[in-house]
Amino acid sequence: MRILVNGASREIGAADLGGALEELGYGGAVVATAINGEFVPAAERQAARLADGDRIEVLAPMQGG
């Protein structure tokens, strides 16, 4: 299916957010995620189903001062 990841069009085979993160190279990374603007907690990513055209945002925490 085709989705947008951080604004870039990507083709993935995963049907859920957890699988998509693995496929996209974020497996094991500490990130915040959203689907179509709605926050998805880490514990719910495997249950969060994706559909063609969904917008996924993946944000990594930053340190600084």
PDB file with one MODEL, atoms N, CA, C and O in Angstrom:
MODEL        1
ATOM      1  N   MET A   1       0.848  -1.171   0.000  1.00  0.00           N
ATOM      2  CA  MET A   1       0.000   0.000   0.000  1.00  0.00           C
ATOM      3  C   MET A   1       0.894   1.234   0.000  1.00  0.00           C
ATOM      4  O   MET A   1       2.047   1.175   0.428  1.00  0.00           O
ATOM      5  N   ARG A   2       0.364   2.333  -0.474  1.00  0.00           N
ATOM      6  CA  ARG A   2       1.114   3.599  -0.516  1.00  0.00           C
ATOM      7  C   ARG A   2       0.637   4.487   0.624  1.00  0.00           C
ATOM      8  O   ARG A   2      -0.558   4.732   0.793  1.00  0.00           O
ATOM      9  N   ILE A   3       1.617   4.969   1.412  1.00  0.00           N
ATOM     10  CA  ILE A   3       1.345   5.873   2.529  1.00  0.00           C
ATOM     11  C   ILE A   3       2.315   7.045   2.460  1.00  0.00           C
ATOM     12  O   ILE A   3       3.271   7.027   1.685  1.00  0.00           O
ATOM     13  N   LEU A   4       2.063   8.058   3.272  1.00  0.00           N
ATOM     14  CA  LEU A   4       3.003   9.173   3.420  1.00  0.00           C
ATOM     15  C   LEU A   4       3.684   9.029   4.769  1.00  0.00           C
ATOM     16  O   LEU A   4       3.021   8.882   5.796  1.00  0.00           O
ATOM     17  N   VAL A   5       5.011   9.073   4.764  1.00  0.00           N
ATOM     18  CA  VAL A   5       5.784   8.999   5.999  1.00  0.00           C
ATOM     19  C   VAL A   5       6.573  10.291   6.118  1.00  0.00           C
ATOM     20  O   VAL A   5       7.476  10.557   5.324  1.00  0.00           O
ATOM     21  N   ASN A   6       6.222  11.093   7.118  1.00  0.00           N
ATOM     22  CA  ASN A   6       6.865  12.402   7.300  1.00  0.00           C
ATOM     23  C   ASN A   6       6.855  13.200   5.997  1.00  0.00           C
ATOM     24  O   ASN A   6       7.827  13.876   5.660  1.00  0.00           O
ATOM     25  N   GLY A   7       5.751  13.112   5.278  1.00  0.00           N
ATOM     26  CA  GLY A   7       5.561  13.882   4.054  1.00  0.00           C
ATOM     27  C   GLY A   7       6.077  13.240   2.783  1.00  0.00           C
ATOM     28  O   GLY A   7       5.853  13.770   1.695  1.00  0.00           O
ATOM     29  N   ALA A   8       6.768  12.101   2.892  1.00  0.00           N
ATOM     30  CA  ALA A   8       7.316  11.425   1.710  1.00  0.00           C
ATOM     31  C   ALA A   8       6.479  10.185   1.380  1.00  0.00           C
ATOM     32  O   ALA A   8       6.124   9.417   2.274  1.00  0.00           O
ATOM     33  N   SER A   9       6.174   9.998   0.126  1.00  0.00           N
ATOM     34  CA  SER A   9       5.397   8.844  -0.314  1.00  0.00           C
ATOM     35  C   SER A   9       6.256   7.583  -0.229  1.00  0.00           C
ATOM     36  O   SER A   9       7.391   7.558  -0.704  1.00  0.00           O
ATOM     37  N   ARG A  10       5.690   6.527   0.390  1.00  0.00           N
ATOM     38  CA  ARG A  10       6.396   5.255   0.545  1.00  0.00           C
ATOM     39  C   ARG A  10       5.445   4.114   0.216  1.00  0.00           C
ATOM     40  O   ARG A  10       4.236   4.221   0.423  1.00  0.00           O
ATOM     41  N   GLU A  11       5.991   3.038  -0.292  1.00  0.00           N
ATOM     42  CA  GLU A  11       5.234   1.813  -0.566  1.00  0.00           C
ATOM     43  C   GLU A  11       5.631   0.797   0.490  1.00  0.00           C
ATOM     44  O   GLU A  11       6.815   0.496   0.642  1.00  0.00           O
ATOM     45  N   ILE A  12       4.650   0.259   1.230  1.00  0.00           N
ATOM     46  CA  ILE A  12       4.933  -0.720   2.278  1.00  0.00           C
ATOM     47  C   ILE A  12       4.011  -1.921   2.137  1.00  0.00           C
ATOM     48  O   ILE A  12       2.975  -1.857   1.476  1.00  0.00           O
ATOM     49  N   GLY A  13       4.407  -3.011   2.769  1.00  0.00           N
ATOM     50  CA  GLY A  13       3.584  -4.216   2.772  1.00  0.00           C
ATOM     51  C   GLY A  13       2.870  -4.435   4.095  1.00  0.00           C
ATOM     52  O   GLY A  13       1.913  -5.206   4.166  1.00  0.00           O
ATOM     53  N   ALA A  14       3.332  -3.762   5.145  1.00  0.00           N
ATOM     54  CA  ALA A  14       2.764  -3.943   6.484  1.00  0.00           C
ATOM     55  C   ALA A  14       1.335  -3.411   6.543  1.00  0.00           C
ATOM     56  O   ALA A  14       0.982  -2.450   5.860  1.00  0.00           O
ATOM     57  N   ALA A  15       0.517  -4.061   7.381  1.00  0.00           N
ATOM     58  CA  ALA A  15      -0.880  -3.651   7.532  1.00  0.00           C
ATOM     59  C   ALA A  15      -1.126  -2.885   8.822  1.00  0.00           C
ATOM     60  O   ALA A  15      -2.212  -2.340   9.022  1.00  0.00           O
ATOM     61  N   ASP A  16      -0.118  -2.836   9.708  1.00  0.00           N
ATOM     62  CA  ASP A  16      -0.280  -2.112  10.971  1.00  0.00           C
ATOM     63  C   ASP A  16       0.927  -1.213  11.199  1.00  0.00           C
ATOM     64  O   ASP A  16       1.961  -1.365  10.548  1.00  0.00           O
ATOM     65  N   LEU A  17       0.782  -0.278  12.128  1.00  0.00           N
ATOM     66  CA  LEU A  17       1.828   0.708  12.366  1.00  0.00           C
ATOM     67  C   LEU A  17       3.107   0.064  12.882  1.00  0.00           C
ATOM     68  O   LEU A  17       4.199   0.450  12.466  1.00  0.00           O
ATOM     69  N   GLY A  18       2.993  -0.905  13.777  1.00  0.00           N
ATOM     70  CA  GLY A  18       4.182  -1.579  14.300  1.00  0.00           C
ATOM     71  C   GLY A  18       4.997  -2.233  13.187  1.00  0.00           C
ATOM     72  O   GLY A  18       6.220  -2.093  13.145  1.00  0.00           O
ATOM     73  N   GLY A  19       4.328  -2.940  12.297  1.00  0.00           N
ATOM     74  CA  GLY A  19       5.005  -3.574  11.171  1.00  0.00           C
ATOM     75  C   GLY A  19       5.607  -2.560  10.221  1.00  0.00           C
ATOM     76  O   GLY A  19       6.694  -2.766   9.683  1.00  0.00           O
ATOM     77  N   ALA A  20       4.888  -1.452  10.017  1.00  0.00           N
ATOM     78  CA  ALA A  20       5.393  -0.398   9.137  1.00  0.00           C
ATOM     79  C   ALA A  20       6.676   0.203   9.692  1.00  0.00           C
ATOM     80  O   ALA A  20       7.616   0.456   8.938  1.00  0.00           O
ATOM     81  N   LEU A  21       6.727   0.434  11.005  1.00  0.00           N
ATOM     82  CA  LEU A  21       7.931   0.994  11.616  1.00  0.00           C
ATOM     83  C   LEU A  21       9.117   0.056  11.437  1.00  0.00           C
ATOM     84  O   LEU A  21      10.225   0.504  11.143  1.00  0.00           O
ATOM     85  N   GLU A  22       8.895  -1.233  11.612  1.00  0.00           N
ATOM     86  CA  GLU A  22       9.964  -2.216  11.378  1.00  0.00           C
ATOM     87  C   GLU A  22      10.429  -2.155   9.924  1.00  0.00           C
ATOM     88  O   GLU A  22      11.627  -2.083   9.648  1.00  0.00           O
ATOM     89  N   GLU A  23       9.490  -2.183   9.017  1.00  0.00           N
ATOM     90  CA  GLU A  23       9.792  -2.170   7.585  1.00  0.00           C
ATOM     91  C   GLU A  23      10.535  -0.901   7.164  1.00  0.00           C
ATOM     92  O   GLU A  23      11.376  -0.936   6.265  1.00  0.00           O
ATOM     93  N   LEU A  24      10.220   0.210   7.814  1.00  0.00           N
ATOM     94  CA  LEU A  24      10.821   1.498   7.457  1.00  0.00           C
ATOM     95  C   LEU A  24      12.140   1.768   8.183  1.00  0.00           C
ATOM     96  O   LEU A  24      12.746   2.823   7.994  1.00  0.00           O
ATOM     97  N   GLY A  25      12.586   0.818   9.013  1.00  0.00           N
ATOM     98  CA  GLY A  25      13.871   0.960   9.674  1.00  0.00           C
ATOM     99  C   GLY A  25      13.841   1.611  11.041  1.00  0.00           C
ATOM    100  O   GLY A  25      14.888   1.990  11.566  1.00  0.00           O
ATOM    101  N   TYR A  26      12.658   1.750  11.629  1.00  0.00           N
ATOM    102  CA  TYR A  26      12.533   2.351  12.955  1.00  0.00           C
ATOM    103  C   TYR A  26      12.409   1.316  14.064  1.00  0.00           C
ATOM    104  O   TYR A  26      12.160   1.683  15.212  1.00  0.00           O
ATOM    105  N   GLY A  27      12.575   0.046  13.758  1.00  0.00           N
ATOM    106  CA  GLY A  27      12.421  -1.007  14.750  1.00  0.00           C
ATOM    107  C   GLY A  27      13.341  -0.791  15.935  1.00  0.00           C
ATOM    108  O   GLY A  27      14.547  -0.622  15.760  1.00  0.00           O
ATOM    109  N   GLY A  28      12.789  -0.794  17.140  1.00  0.00           N
ATOM    110  CA  GLY A  28      13.560  -0.618  18.350  1.00  0.00           C
ATOM    111  C   GLY A  28      13.897   0.828  18.692  1.00  0.00           C
ATOM    112  O   GLY A  28      14.384   1.096  19.790  1.00  0.00           O
ATOM    113  N   ALA A  29      13.654   1.752  17.792  1.00  0.00           N
ATOM    114  CA  ALA A  29      13.949   3.168  18.047  1.00  0.00           C
ATOM    115  C   ALA A  29      12.888   3.767  18.964  1.00  0.00           C
ATOM    116  O   ALA A  29      11.718   3.388  18.905  1.00  0.00           O
ATOM    117  N   VAL A  30      13.303   4.695  19.802  1.00  0.00           N
ATOM    118  CA  VAL A  30      12.364   5.419  20.665  1.00  0.00           C
ATOM    119  C   VAL A  30      11.837   6.593  19.859  1.00  0.00           C
ATOM    120  O   VAL A  30      12.541   7.578  19.636  1.00  0.00           O
ATOM    121  N   VAL A  31      10.586   6.474  19.423  1.00  0.00           N
ATOM    122  CA  VAL A  31       9.970   7.503  18.585  1.00  0.00           C
ATOM    123  C   VAL A  31       8.527   7.725  19.030  1.00  0.00           C
ATOM    124  O   VAL A  31       7.922   6.867  19.672  1.00  0.00           O
ATOM    125  N   ALA A  32       7.996   8.877  18.683  1.00  0.00           N
ATOM    126  CA  ALA A  32       6.572   9.167  18.848  1.00  0.00           C
ATOM    127  C   ALA A  32       5.928   8.991  17.480  1.00  0.00           C
ATOM    128  O   ALA A  32       6.536   9.313  16.459  1.00  0.00           O
ATOM    129  N   THR A  33       4.710   8.484  17.455  1.00  0.00           N
ATOM    130  CA  THR A  33       4.053   8.217  16.174  1.00  0.00           C
ATOM    131  C   THR A  33       2.632   8.761  16.144  1.00  0.00           C
ATOM    132  O   THR A  33       1.960   8.879  17.169  1.00  0.00           O
ATOM    133  N   ALA A  34       2.198   9.088  14.927  1.00  0.00           N
ATOM    134  CA  ALA A  34       0.825   9.523  14.704  1.00  0.00           C
ATOM    135  C   ALA A  34       0.364   9.003  13.349  1.00  0.00           C
ATOM    136  O   ALA A  34       1.156   8.882  12.414  1.00  0.00           O
ATOM    137  N   ILE A  35      -0.907   8.702  13.259  1.00  0.00           N
ATOM    138  CA  ILE A  35      -1.538   8.329  11.992  1.00  0.00           C
ATOM    139  C   ILE A  35      -2.607   9.369  11.716  1.00  0.00           C
ATOM    140  O   ILE A  35      -3.510   9.574  12.527  1.00  0.00           O
ATOM    141  N   ASN A  36      -2.503  10.027  10.567  1.00  0.00           N
ATOM    142  CA  ASN A  36      -3.464  11.063  10.173  1.00  0.00           C
ATOM    143  C   ASN A  36      -3.692  12.098  11.271  1.00  0.00           C
ATOM    144  O   ASN A  36      -4.815  12.542  11.508  1.00  0.00           O
ATOM    145  N   GLY A  37      -2.595  12.471  11.937  1.00  0.00           N
ATOM    146  CA  GLY A  37      -2.658  13.512  12.954  1.00  0.00           C
ATOM    147  C   GLY A  37      -3.062  13.057  14.341  1.00  0.00           C
ATOM    148  O   GLY A  37      -3.110  13.870  15.264  1.00  0.00           O
ATOM    149  N   GLU A  38      -3.356  11.771  14.511  1.00  0.00           N
ATOM    150  CA  GLU A  38      -3.771  11.240  15.809  1.00  0.00           C
ATOM    151  C   GLU A  38      -2.623  10.458  16.435  1.00  0.00           C
ATOM    152  O   GLU A  38      -2.133   9.495  15.846  1.00  0.00           O
ATOM    153  N   PHE A  39      -2.185  10.873  17.644  1.00  0.00           N
ATOM    154  CA  PHE A  39      -1.108  10.203  18.364  1.00  0.00           C
ATOM    155  C   PHE A  39      -1.428   8.733  18.578  1.00  0.00           C
ATOM    156  O   PHE A  39      -2.557   8.383  18.922  1.00  0.00           O
ATOM    157  N   VAL A  40      -0.428   7.862  18.374  1.00  0.00           N
ATOM    158  CA  VAL A  40      -0.585   6.431  18.622  1.00  0.00           C
ATOM    159  C   VAL A  40       0.488   6.008  19.627  1.00  0.00           C
ATOM    160  O   VAL A  40       1.671   6.011  19.285  1.00  0.00           O
ATOM    161  N   PRO A  41       0.109   5.641  20.861  1.00  0.00           N
ATOM    162  CA  PRO A  41       1.084   5.193  21.857  1.00  0.00           C
ATOM    163  C   PRO A  41       1.795   3.922  21.402  1.00  0.00           C
ATOM    164  O   PRO A  41       1.247   3.139  20.626  1.00  0.00           O
ATOM    165  N   ALA A  42       3.010   3.726  21.886  1.00  0.00           N
ATOM    166  CA  ALA A  42       3.813   2.561  21.504  1.00  0.00           C
ATOM    167  C   ALA A  42       3.066   1.251  21.753  1.00  0.00           C
ATOM    168  O   ALA A  42       3.150   0.329  20.943  1.00  0.00           O
ATOM    169  N   ALA A  43       2.346   1.164  22.850  1.00  0.00           N
ATOM    170  CA  ALA A  43       1.630  -0.068  23.204  1.00  0.00           C
ATOM    171  C   ALA A  43       0.498  -0.396  22.230  1.00  0.00           C
ATOM    172  O   ALA A  43       0.028  -1.533  22.201  1.00  0.00           O
ATOM    173  N   GLU A  44       0.058   0.566  21.441  1.00  0.00           N
ATOM    174  CA  GLU A  44      -1.074   0.353  20.529  1.00  0.00           C
ATOM    175  C   GLU A  44      -0.664   0.244  19.058  1.00  0.00           C
ATOM    176  O   GLU A  44      -1.529   0.125  18.190  1.00  0.00           O
ATOM    177  N   ARG A  45       0.620   0.282  18.767  1.00  0.00           N
ATOM    178  CA  ARG A  45       1.071   0.313  17.370  1.00  0.00           C
ATOM    179  C   ARG A  45       0.737  -0.960  16.596  1.00  0.00           C
ATOM    180  O   ARG A  45       0.414  -0.888  15.410  1.00  0.00           O
ATOM    181  N   GLN A  46       0.809  -2.126  17.245  1.00  0.00           N
ATOM    182  CA  GLN A  46       0.494  -3.379  16.543  1.00  0.00           C
ATOM    183  C   GLN A  46      -0.979  -3.463  16.178  1.00  0.00           C
ATOM    184  O   GLN A  46      -1.344  -4.110  15.196  1.00  0.00           O
ATOM    185  N   ALA A  47      -1.823  -2.814  16.963  1.00  0.00           N
ATOM    186  CA  ALA A  47      -3.267  -2.849  16.718  1.00  0.00           C
ATOM    187  C   ALA A  47      -3.727  -1.716  15.796  1.00  0.00           C
ATOM    188  O   ALA A  47      -4.862  -1.730  15.320  1.00  0.00           O
ATOM    189  N   ALA A  48      -2.860  -0.743  15.545  1.00  0.00           N
ATOM    190  CA  ALA A  48      -3.234   0.412  14.717  1.00  0.00           C
ATOM    191  C   ALA A  48      -3.144   0.029  13.240  1.00  0.00           C
ATOM    192  O   ALA A  48      -2.053  -0.026  12.674  1.00  0.00           O
ATOM    193  N   ARG A  49      -4.287  -0.232  12.626  1.00  0.00           N
ATOM    194  CA  ARG A  49      -4.358  -0.659  11.229  1.00  0.00           C
ATOM    195  C   ARG A  49      -4.103   0.510  10.296  1.00  0.00           C
ATOM    196  O   ARG A  49      -4.490   1.643  10.580  1.00  0.00           O
ATOM    197  N   LEU A  50      -3.451   0.225   9.184  1.00  0.00           N
ATOM    198  CA  LEU A  50      -3.167   1.238   8.176  1.00  0.00           C
ATOM    199  C   LEU A  50      -4.028   1.016   6.941  1.00  0.00           C
ATOM    200  O   LEU A  50      -4.435  -0.107   6.643  1.00  0.00           O
ATOM    201  N   ALA A  51      -4.293   2.095   6.234  1.00  0.00           N
ATOM    202  CA  ALA A  51      -5.044   2.043   4.975  1.00  0.00           C
ATOM    203  C   ALA A  51      -4.262   2.826   3.929  1.00  0.00           C
ATOM    204  O   ALA A  51      -3.482   3.721   4.252  1.00  0.00           O
ATOM    205  N   ASP A  52      -4.486   2.472   2.690  1.00  0.00           N
ATOM    206  CA  ASP A  52      -3.838   3.168   1.586  1.00  0.00           C
ATOM    207  C   ASP A  52      -4.089   4.674   1.702  1.00  0.00           C
ATOM    208  O   ASP A  52      -5.228   5.107   1.879  1.00  0.00           O
ATOM    209  N   GLY A  53      -3.025   5.461   1.601  1.00  0.00           N
ATOM    210  CA  GLY A  53      -3.150   6.906   1.664  1.00  0.00           C
ATOM    211  C   GLY A  53      -2.991   7.510   3.055  1.00  0.00           C
ATOM    212  O   GLY A  53      -2.991   8.733   3.195  1.00  0.00           O
ATOM    213  N   ASP A  54      -2.854   6.662   4.100  1.00  0.00           N
ATOM    214  CA  ASP A  54      -2.671   7.195   5.448  1.00  0.00           C
ATOM    215  C   ASP A  54      -1.401   8.034   5.530  1.00  0.00           C
ATOM    216  O   ASP A  54      -0.444   7.813   4.788  1.00  0.00           O
ATOM    217  N   ARG A  55      -1.409   9.005   6.449  1.00  0.00           N
ATOM    218  CA  ARG A  55      -0.242   9.851   6.729  1.00  0.00           C
ATOM    219  C   ARG A  55       0.329   9.438   8.074  1.00  0.00           C
ATOM    220  O   ARG A  55      -0.350   9.518   9.098  1.00  0.00           O
ATOM    221  N   ILE A  56       1.582   8.997   8.066  1.00  0.00           N
ATOM    222  CA  ILE A  56       2.258   8.604   9.301  1.00  0.00           C
ATOM    223  C   ILE A  56       3.324   9.640   9.607  1.00  0.00           C
ATOM    224  O   ILE A  56       4.089  10.042   8.731  1.00  0.00           O
ATOM    225  N   GLU A  57       3.365  10.066  10.859  1.00  0.00           N
ATOM    226  CA  GLU A  57       4.440  10.953  11.329  1.00  0.00           C
ATOM    227  C   GLU A  57       5.255  10.162  12.347  1.00  0.00           C
ATOM    228  O   GLU A  57       4.704   9.523  13.243  1.00  0.00           O
ATOM    229  N   VAL A  58       6.569  10.214  12.193  1.00  0.00           N
ATOM    230  CA  VAL A  58       7.487   9.545  13.120  1.00  0.00           C
ATOM    231  C   VAL A  58       8.459  10.619  13.613  1.00  0.00           C
ATOM    232  O   VAL A  58       9.191  11.222  12.828  1.00  0.00           O
ATOM    233  N   LEU A  59       8.450  10.844  14.925  1.00  0.00           N
ATOM    234  CA  LEU A  59       9.285  11.890  15.507  1.00  0.00           C
ATOM    235  C   LEU A  59      10.203  11.304  16.562  1.00  0.00           C
ATOM    236  O   LEU A  59       9.758  10.590  17.461  1.00  0.00           O
ATOM    237  N   ALA A  60      11.491  11.610  16.447  1.00  0.00           N
ATOM    238  CA  ALA A  60      12.470  11.166  17.444  1.00  0.00           C
ATOM    239  C   ALA A  60      12.704  12.284  18.446  1.00  0.00           C
ATOM    240  O   ALA A  60      12.784  13.452  18.063  1.00  0.00           O
ATOM    241  N   PRO A  61      12.816  11.936  19.746  1.00  0.00           N
ATOM    242  CA  PRO A  61      13.099  12.974  20.739  1.00  0.00           C
ATOM    243  C   PRO A  61      14.478  13.586  20.503  1.00  0.00           C
ATOM    244  O   PRO A  61      15.408  12.907  20.068  1.00  0.00           O
ATOM    245  N   MET A  62      14.588  14.880  20.797  1.00  0.00           N
ATOM    246  CA  MET A  62      15.856  15.583  20.615  1.00  0.00           C
ATOM    247  C   MET A  62      16.337  16.102  21.959  1.00  0.00           C
ATOM    248  O   MET A  62      15.536  16.465  22.820  1.00  0.00           O
ATOM    249  N   GLN A  63      17.642  16.134  22.128  1.00  0.00           N
ATOM    250  CA  GLN A  63      18.231  16.708  23.326  1.00  0.00           C
ATOM    251  C   GLN A  63      18.869  18.030  22.968  1.00  0.00           C
ATOM    252  O   GLN A  63      19.261  18.256  21.823  1.00  0.00           O
ATOM    253  N   GLY A  64      18.967  18.865  23.911  1.00  0.00           N
ATOM    254  CA  GLY A  64      19.601  20.147  23.637  1.00  0.00           C
ATOM    255  C   GLY A  64      19.264  21.145  24.730  1.00  0.00           C
ATOM    256  O   GLY A  64      18.587  20.834  25.710  1.00  0.00           O
ATOM    257  N   GLY A  65      19.754  22.329  24.528  1.00  0.00           N
ATOM    258  CA  GLY A  65      19.508  23.289  25.576  1.00  0.00           C
ATOM    259  C   GLY A  65      19.359  24.670  25.102  1.00  0.00           C
ATOM    260  O   GLY A  65      19.146  25.578  25.905  1.00  0.00           O
TER     261      GLY A  65
ENDMDL
END
